Amino acid sequence: MHPELEALLALQEKDQAVTATDAALAALAPELSTLDEAQAAAERALAGARAGIQAAIDRRDELEGKIANYRSMQEQRRQRLEWVRGAKEASTLMAELDLARSVLAKEEAEFMRSGDAVTEAERKAAEAERALEEVRARQAPLREALAGKREQIAAEREHALVERQRATAAVGASLLARYERIRRGKAPLALYALHGDACGHCFTAVPTQRRVLIQRGASIEGCEACGVLLYAPE
């Protein structure tokens, strides 16, 4: 075996441990995302219900203002009617009073309904708030469990990184640089065992002379096709 091969394999093992913790952390993400989406949906429902209250109040206030304005105009017409002497003008004012009275009655009826709309909007908001509280209560133990898992995996990852750093000290600078460059490529690993007379990663045949060097441990050779480092399995 090449003198540095054992140290390089040990380093790769540490890197696999780090990768495993990264994968474990990533595996928690979908579950957390599902919880977040459910809570966000309940929060949006509550926000919409509260906006509904404000819209209903605004509509009620608008109608109240219109009614006050109509009543003021009606009072002005009545006062004018007291001073009118001509029959034609009086008839016109009476017609305006009757029409305005009809419009006012409709607005007052709408105002009553707007009060009911405010009450209904408040009821829906109360329901949405209870629903959000139920979601949070239901999710609390799940989130606590996820947080515990994440904390444990994060601690394992930190330990794996420390071990990985120690392992790099046993590898020569030039070989370590080569190893790191390969790791940044597409291959899952930087080192692969020979598979018969071929590369253990891409299964491209390795020339006999280079294969002999690898098997003797004389050098650490790379695959001409995919670039990974090759070694002879024991």
N, C-alpha and C positions, 0 to 999 in steps of 0.2 A: 504494500500500500504506500502511496506517495506520502511523504512526511506531513504535508499540510492537509491532506484529504480528510483525515479524521476530524481536525479542527473545523474544516469547512462544512462537513456533514453535521457536526454539532451546532454550528451557527445556523444552518438551514433548519435544523430541528427547533431551535429557539424562535426563528422567524415563523415557522408553522404554528407555534404556540401563540405568538402575537396575532397571527392571522385568524386563528380559531377564536380568540377573544373578540376580535373585530366582528367576526361573523355572528358571534353570540349576541353582541350588542345590537347589531343590525337586525337580528331576528326579533328583538323586542319592539322595534319601531312600528311594525304594522299593528300590533296590539294596542300600543299607546296611541297611535293615530286613530284607531277605531274609537277609543274612549274620547279622544279630543273632538272627533267629528260629532259624536253623539251629544257631548256637552255643548259644543258650538251650535248645534241645531236647536237645542233647548234654549240657549241664550238668544238666538235669533228670533225664536218664537216669542220670547218674553219682550224683546225689544220691539217687535212688531205689534204686540198687544198694547204696550205702553204708548207707542206712536198712535195706535187706534184711539186710545183715551184722549190724547191731545187733539186729534182730528175731530173727535166727537164734541169736545169742549169748544174748540174753535168754531164749529158749525153752530152750536147752541148760542155762543156769544154773538156770532154774526146775525142769527135770526132775532136775538134779543134786541140788537141794535136797529135792525130793520123795523121791527115792531114798534119800537119807541119812536122811530122817525115817522112811521105811518100814523101813529096816534097823534103826534104833534101836527102833522099835516091835516088830519081830520078835525082837530080842534080849531085850526086856522080857518078851515072851510065853514065850520059851524059859526064862528065869529063873523065871518064875512056874510053868511046867510042872514044874520040878524040885522045887517045894515042894507041888505039888498032891497030895492023897491020895485024893480022891474020883474014882471012874471017870467020873461024869457031867461034872464040871468039867474033867477031863483031856481027855475026848472033845471038849468044846466048845473048849478051847484048841487042840487038834490041828486041828480044823476051821478055826479062825481062822488058824492058822499056814499051812495048806494054801492057803486063799483068799488070804492076804496074799502068799504065795510066788508065786502065779499073777499077782497084780497087780504085784508087784515085777518079775517077769520081763518083763511087758508094758512097764513103765516103762523098764526097762533097754534093751529093744529099741528103744523110742522115743528113748532117750538116744543110742544109737548112730547112729540115723538123723539126729538133730539135729546130730551132729558132721559128718555128710556134708552136711547143709544149710548149715552154716557154710562149709565148703569150697566148695560150689557158689556161695554168695552172694559169697564172696571172688573166685572166678573171674569171675563176672559183673561185679563192680565193676572188676576189672582190665581186662576187655574194654571197659567203658564209659569208663574213663580213657584207654585207647589211642584209642578212637573220638573222644573230645574233643580229644586232642592232634592227631589227624589232621585234624579240622575246623579247628582253629586254624592248623595248618601250611598247609593248603590255602587258607585265607582270607587269610593274611598278605599275599601280594602283591596280592590284590584290595583289601584294606583300605588298603594303602599307596598304591595307584593312586588310590583314591577320595579319600584324604586330600590327595594332590597336586592333584587336580582341584578339591577344595573350597578349598584354599589359593589356587589360581590365580584361581578365580572370586571369592573373597572380596576379593582384591587388586583385581580389576577393578571390583568393586562399590564399594570405597572410593574408587577413582579417579573412578568415575562420580558418586559423591556429591559429591566436591570440585568436579567440573565443573558439577554441578547447582547447587551453592551459588553458584558464580560467575555462572551464568546468571540467577539470581534478582535479582542486583544491577542488572541492566539493565531490569527490569520495575517499573513504578510500584506503590506499595504497594496502592492500591485495586484495580487490575487483578490484581495477584498474589493478593490475598485472594479475589477472585472466581474466579480460576483454581483455587486450592487447594480452594475450596468445591465446585466442579464435579468435581474429581478424586476427592473423597470420595463422590461419587454413584455411580450405576450404570453410567454410560457409561465405556467403556474409555479414552477420551481426552477431554480438555477442549476441544480445537479440532478442527473438521472443516471441510473445504473444501465450498463449495456444490456440489451435484450438480444442474446445470442450474438450475432455479428452486426447488430444494428443499434441505432440510437434508441434509448428507452422512451424518448418523448415523441419524436416524429417518425421513428422506425425506418429512417434512411440508413442504408448500409454504410458502415464505417470501414475505410480502407484498411487492409490487413496490417500494414506497417504501423499505422496510428493505433490500431486496436491492440497490437502487441505491446506497444509502449504503455497503454492504459492498463492492460492486464498485469504487466510487470510492476506497475506503480512508478515507472520512470518519469512520467509527466502527467499533468492533468490537461487533457485535450478537450477541445470544444467540437461540437457537431458542426460539420461544414454546411448543413442545411438550415438548422434552426438556431444554432449558436449556443445551446446549453452546454454545460460542462459534463463530461462523462467520466464514470468510474466503473471498475469491475466489481460485480457483486461477489461477496465471499462465498 
